[in-house]
Amino acid sequence: MRISMVSVDASPLAAIGGLDACGRSVYVAALATALARRGHHVTVYTRRDVPGLPDRVEISPRFELVHLTAGPTEQLPEEELLTHLADLADGLGVDWLRSKPDIVHSHLWTSGIAAIDAARRIGAPRDIPVAQTFHGLGVVSHRNGATAETSPPDREWLEPWVARNVDSVIGTCTDEAFELKSLGIPTGAISVVPCGVDLRRFGTSGEIEERARPLRLVTVGRLQPSNRFDLVIQAFARLVDEGVDAELIIVGGAVGAHAGDSDPATAMLRTLARELGVADRVELRGPLEHASMPAILRSANAVICAPRHGTSGVVALEAMACGIPVVASGVGGLIDTVIDGITGVHVPPQDAEAIATALSCLLADDGRMASLGVAGSRRVAARFTWEQVAIDTERAYRKTARRAKERVIARASEGATR
């Protein structure tokens, strides 16, 4: 199968070697690699955002990356990126006319717009099935007051438009599937395929970073309000007040910036830690290469994932793969990945006291932590390897192709009756 992935602003190169690789970069790189290993030919298209990047890069056998020029060669906010999507569609169309893909898989709503535009320009009889993965829906962010963090107002209507105009939507969790149904997307057009974990990198054995204190807690993500690292620091401060001798490691950078004292998000968290009297126990690492994460996760007694609304749950899966229990908000993909009381503990979103209580109970019970860790690593190995995710994605692609064929037949029948 010839697979074209469109990932406008999340290049696989960021996951392979760069700092602050977002979850989508990791997802696209890992899924493309797994599909290529299964014999498919995968081409990932992304926007050239750094000067001098080559047009085409062979990442591995049967996995190629293509850089398309659209707008200035720099990182752009989504609102400005919208004005360059037609140029991206031009580049996609030219390449697809040269080598028609069997399936297109676009990642994020902006990529979906470009993919739909390009596929329509080619048109019949060269119809191309298009599947879409949103990696989080704007309607959920808006409901939780977070849309303004990264997205323009047009996302509110453009994202549902994308969902209605592709052949299928591949959600990353059941919660997202329910949200898609509420937007009017037919059940038959929705597949659920979770994120995966590279077990060659993330596992219970391997390097473990040395701790500065007897106990360590770790949390990972972009330093944006929706990830609620302020609540994590508040919960941590309560533990310290109870006499727990621990440290808190926060890994991640601010949106569009590297963490540092000059970054407002970083400065705010440092100020909060200082006001709560735990500044000497809280370390903000900033953005790190993905390859450095296993040693950090293995060094933790527990990993905290406390966003206020749905995420894919990748960090939780990687922690579980390393045999570390997870305290997680009961939202989005975390509902699917973390089994409450089996591989970790669910807490209500935006509740610092609940986080502190869950952590206090865990840290006081070594046997329970060990049991949760073992169950978590087994669950990931059984269900969330990239090999299994690739198999499930293939199934979703076949479903997408069937729906596209039905669309072509229906269009032909409609034309014949006129």
C-alpha positions in Angstrom: 0.0 0.0 0.0 1.2 3.5 -0.9 0.4 5.7 2.1 0.7 9.5 2.1 0.7 11.2 5.6 0.1 14.9 5.7 1.6 16.5 8.9 1.8 20.2 8.2 3.4 21.4 11.4 4.8 18.3 13.1 7.7 16.8 11.3 9.1 13.3 12.0 12.5 14.9 12.1 11.6 16.7 15.3 10.9 13.3 17.0 14.0 11.7 15.6 16.5 14.2 16.8 15.1 17.6 17.8 14.2 19.3 21.1 10.6 19.7 22.2 9.2 17.1 19.8 5.5 17.4 20.2 3.3 14.3 20.6 2.2 14.4 17.0 5.8 14.4 15.7 6.5 11.2 17.8 3.2 9.7 16.6 3.7 10.3 12.9 7.3 9.2 13.0 6.6 6.0 14.9 3.4 5.1 12.9 5.2 5.7 9.6 8.1 3.5 10.7 5.9 0.7 11.9 3.8 0.7 8.7 7.0 0.8 6.6 8.3 -2.2 8.5 5.1 -4.0 7.5 6.0 -3.6 3.9 4.0 -0.4 3.1 5.6 2.6 1.3 5.0 5.7 3.4 5.6 9.3 2.4 5.1 12.0 5.1 4.6 15.6 3.8 5.4 18.5 6.1 5.9 22.2 5.7 9.5 23.5 5.4 9.9 25.6 8.5 13.7 25.7 8.6 15.8 27.1 5.8 18.0 24.7 3.9 16.0 21.5 4.5 16.2 19.1 1.6 13.1 18.4 -0.6 13.2 14.7 0.2 14.7 12.7 3.0 14.8 8.9 3.2 14.2 8.2 6.9 14.3 4.4 6.6 13.5 1.8 4.0 10.1 2.6 2.5 9.7 5.7 4.7 10.4 9.1 3.0 9.9 12.6 4.2 9.0 15.4 1.8 9.3 19.1 2.7 6.9 21.4 0.9 7.4 25.2 0.6 4.4 27.2 1.8 5.1 30.6 3.3 8.2 31.7 5.2 10.6 29.0 6.3 9.9 29.5 10.0 7.5 28.1 12.5 4.1 29.8 12.2 1.1 30.0 14.5 -2.0 28.2 13.2 -3.8 31.4 12.3 -1.0 32.4 9.9 -0.5 28.9 8.7 -4.1 28.9 7.4 -3.2 31.4 4.7 -0.6 29.0 3.3 -2.6 25.8 3.1 -3.5 26.3 -0.6 0.2 26.4 -1.4 0.6 23.1 0.6 -2.3 21.6 -1.4 -0.5 22.6 -4.6 2.6 20.7 -3.6 0.7 17.7 -2.5 -1.3 17.6 -5.7 1.8 17.7 -7.9 3.4 14.8 -6.0 0.2 12.8 -6.0 -0.2 13.2 -9.7 3.3 11.8 -10.1 2.7 8.9 -7.8 -0.9 8.4 -6.7 -1.3 7.2 -3.1 -3.7 4.4 -2.1 -4.6 6.3 1.0 -4.0 9.7 2.5 -3.8 10.1 6.3 -3.8 13.7 7.5 -2.8 14.7 11.1 -4.4 17.8 12.8 -7.2 19.9 11.3 -4.9 22.1 9.3 -3.4 19.1 7.5 -6.9 17.9 6.8 -7.8 21.1 5.0 -4.7 20.8 2.7 -5.3 17.1 2.1 -8.9 17.5 1.1 -8.1 20.4 -1.2 -5.3 18.4 -2.9 -7.4 15.3 -3.3 -10.3 17.3 -4.8 -8.1 19.0 -7.3 -7.0 15.7 -8.6 -10.6 14.5 -8.6 -12.3 11.7 -10.5 -11.3 9.3 -11.9 -8.3 9.6 -9.6 -10.2 9.6 -6.4 -8.0 9.3 -3.3 -9.4 8.0 0.1 -8.6 10.4 2.9 -8.5 9.5 6.6 -8.1 12.1 9.3 -6.7 12.1 12.8 -7.3 15.2 14.8 -5.0 14.6 17.8 -7.5 16.5 20.0 -10.6 18.4 19.1 -11.1 22.1 19.2 -14.7 21.7 20.6 -13.2 20.0 23.7 -10.6 22.7 24.1 -13.2 25.4 23.7 -15.5 23.8 26.3 -12.6 23.9 28.7 -11.6 27.4 27.9 -8.3 26.5 26.2 -8.9 27.0 22.5 -7.3 30.5 22.6 -4.0 29.0 23.7 -3.0 27.8 20.3 -5.8 28.0 17.8 -7.6 30.7 15.7 -11.4 31.3 15.9 -11.8 29.7 12.4 -11.0 26.3 13.9 -14.5 26.2 15.5 -16.1 25.6 12.1 -13.2 24.4 9.9 -12.5 21.3 12.1 -16.0 19.9 11.8 -15.9 20.7 8.1 -12.8 18.5 7.8 -14.5 15.7 9.7 -17.5 15.8 7.4 -15.4 15.9 4.2 -12.9 13.1 4.7 -13.8 9.5 4.1 -13.2 8.5 7.7 -11.9 9.8 11.0 -9.3 7.8 13.1 -9.7 8.9 16.7 -7.1 8.1 19.3 -9.5 7.3 22.1 -13.1 6.4 22.8 -13.8 9.8 24.4 -12.9 11.4 21.1 -15.2 9.0 19.2 -18.1 10.2 21.3 -17.2 13.8 20.6 -17.1 13.1 16.9 -20.6 11.5 17.0 -21.9 14.6 18.8 -20.6 16.7 15.8 -22.8 14.6 13.5 -20.1 12.2 12.2 -21.6 8.8 11.4 -20.5 5.9 13.6 -19.4 4.0 10.5 -17.0 6.8 9.6 -15.1 6.6 12.9 -12.4 4.2 13.9 -10.5 4.3 17.2 -6.8 3.5 17.1 -4.8 4.4 20.2 -1.3 5.8 20.4 1.6 3.4 20.8 4.9 3.0 22.6 8.3 1.9 21.3 9.2 -1.0 23.6 12.7 -1.1 22.3 13.2 2.3 24.0 10.7 2.3 26.8 10.8 -0.7 29.1 11.4 -1.7 32.7 15.1 -2.3 32.1 17.7 0.2 31.1 19.3 3.4 32.3 17.9 5.1 35.4 18.6 8.7 36.1 19.9 9.4 39.6 17.6 11.1 42.0 18.5 14.0 44.3 16.0 12.9 47.0 14.6 9.6 48.2 11.4 10.0 46.2 10.8 11.5 42.7 7.7 12.6 40.9 7.7 13.4 37.1 5.3 15.2 34.9 5.7 15.9 31.1 4.2 18.1 28.5 4.0 21.5 26.9 4.0 24.4 29.4 0.5 25.6 28.5 -2.4 26.2 30.9 -4.4 23.2 29.9 -1.8 20.8 31.2 -2.2 22.3 34.7 1.3 22.0 36.0 0.3 24.6 38.5 -2.0 22.1 40.1 0.8 19.5 40.1 3.1 21.9 42.0 0.3 22.7 44.5 -0.3 19.0 45.1 3.4 18.4 45.4 3.7 21.2 48.0 1.0 19.5 50.1 3.0 16.3 50.1 6.1 18.2 51.2 4.0 19.8 54.0 3.1 16.2 55.1 6.8 15.4 55.4 7.3 13.5 52.2 11.0 13.9 51.1 10.6 14.1 47.4 11.5 16.1 44.3 9.3 17.1 41.3 10.7 17.1 37.7 8.7 19.0 35.1 9.8 18.2 31.5 8.6 20.3 28.6 8.8 23.6 26.9 6.4 26.4 26.4 4.4 26.6 23.1 6.6 28.0 20.4 9.5 28.7 22.8 12.2 26.9 24.7 11.8 27.0 28.5 13.8 29.5 30.4 13.5 32.2 33.0 12.4 34.6 30.3 9.5 32.5 29.2 6.3 33.6 31.0 5.0 30.1 31.6 8.2 28.9 33.1 8.5 32.1 35.2 5.0 31.6 36.5 5.7 28.0 37.6 8.9 29.0 39.2 7.2 31.8 41.1 4.4 29.4 42.3 7.0 26.9 43.5 8.8 29.7 45.4 5.6 31.0 47.0 4.7 27.5 48.1 8.2 26.9 49.6 9.2 24.1 47.3 11.4 25.9 44.8 14.4 23.9 45.9 12.6 20.7 45.2 11.0 21.6 41.8 13.1 21.3 38.7 11.9 22.6 35.3 14.0 20.7 32.7 12.6 22.4 29.7 12.3 20.6 26.3 14.3 17.4 26.0 15.0 14.9 23.3 12.6 12.0 23.3 15.5 9.6 23.6 16.3 10.9 27.1 12.9 10.3 28.5 13.1 6.6 29.4 15.8 7.1 32.0 13.9 10.0 33.5 10.6 8.1 33.7 12.3 5.0 35.2 13.7 7.2 37.9 10.2 8.2 39.1 8.2 6.7 41.9 5.1 7.9 40.0 4.3 10.0 36.9 1.6 12.6 37.0 -0.6 13.4 34.0 -3.2 16.0 35.0 -4.5 17.9 32.0 -7.9 19.5 32.3 -9.2 18.0 29.1 -8.5 15.1 26.7 -5.0 14.1 25.5 -3.8 11.1 23.7 -2.2 9.7 26.8 1.3 9.0 25.3 3.2 10.0 28.4 1.1 7.8 30.6 1.7 4.8 28.2 5.5 5.5 28.2 5.5 5.6 32.0 3.5 2.4 32.2 5.9 0.7 29.7 8.7 1.6 32.1 6.8 0.0 35.0 5.9 3.3 36.7 2.4 3.9 38.2 0.5 6.8 36.8 -1.8 9.3 38.5 -3.9 10.7 35.8 -6.9 12.9 35.2 -9.9 10.9 34.1 -10.2 12.6 30.7 -9.6 11.8 27.0 -7.1 9.1 26.1 -6.1 8.7 29.8 -9.5 7.0 30.4 -8.5 4.3 28.0 -4.8 3.9 28.7 -4.8 4.1 32.5 -7.0 1.6 34.2 -8.0 3.0 37.6 -6.7 0.8 40.4 -4.9 -1.6 38.0 -2.2 0.4 36.2 -2.6 3.7 38.0 -5.1 6.0 39.7 -7.7 8.3 38.1 -8.4 11.7 39.7 -10.9 14.4 38.8 -9.5 17.0 36.5 -8.4 20.3 38.0 -8.3 19.0 41.6 -4.9 19.5 43.3 -6.2 18.0 46.6 -7.2 14.8 44.8 -3.8 14.6 43.1 -2.1 15.0 46.5 -4.2 12.4 48.2 -3.7 9.8 45.4 0.1 10.4 45.5 0.2 10.2 49.3 -1.6 6.9 49.3 0.7 5.5 46.5 4.0 6.6 48.0 3.1 5.1 51.3 2.5 1.6 49.8 5.5 0.1 48.0 3.6 -3.1 47.3 0.8 -1.3 45.6 3.2 0.8 43.5 5.0 -2.3 42.4 1.8 -4.0 41.5 0.5 -1.1 39.4 3.9 -0.9 37.7 3.9 -4.5 36.6 0.3 -4.4 35.4 1.0 -1.2 33.4 4.0 -2.7 31.6 2.0 -5.8 30.8 -0.9 -3.8 29.4 1.3 -1.7 27.2 3.1 -4.8 25.8 -0.2 -6.5 25.1 -2.1 -3.6 23.5 -0.1 -0.5 22.8 3.0 -1.5 20.8 3.5 0.4 17.5 3.3 -2.9 15.7 -0.2 -3.4 17.0 -1.1 0.2 16.3 0.0 -0.3 12.7 -2.1 -3.4 12.3 -5.2 -1.5 13.7 -4.4 1.5 11.4 -4.3 -0.8 8.4 -7.7 -2.0 9.3 -8.9 1.6 9.5 -7.3 2.3 6.1 -9.2 -0.5 4.5 -12.4 0.8 6.1 -11.6 4.3 4.7 -11.0 2.8 1.2 -14.4 1.0 1.3 -16.2 4.2 2.2 -14.4 6.1 -0.6 -15.4 3.5 -3.1 -19.0 3.7 -1.9 -18.8 7.5 -2.4 -17.6 7.1 -6.0 -20.3 4.6 -6.8 -23.0 6.8 -5.2 -21.7 9.8 -7.2 -21.7 7.8 -10.4 -25.3 6.6 -9.8 -26.4 10.1 -9.0 -24.9 11.3 -12.3 -26.6 8.6 -14.3 -30.1 9.5 -13.0 -29.8 13.1 -14.0 
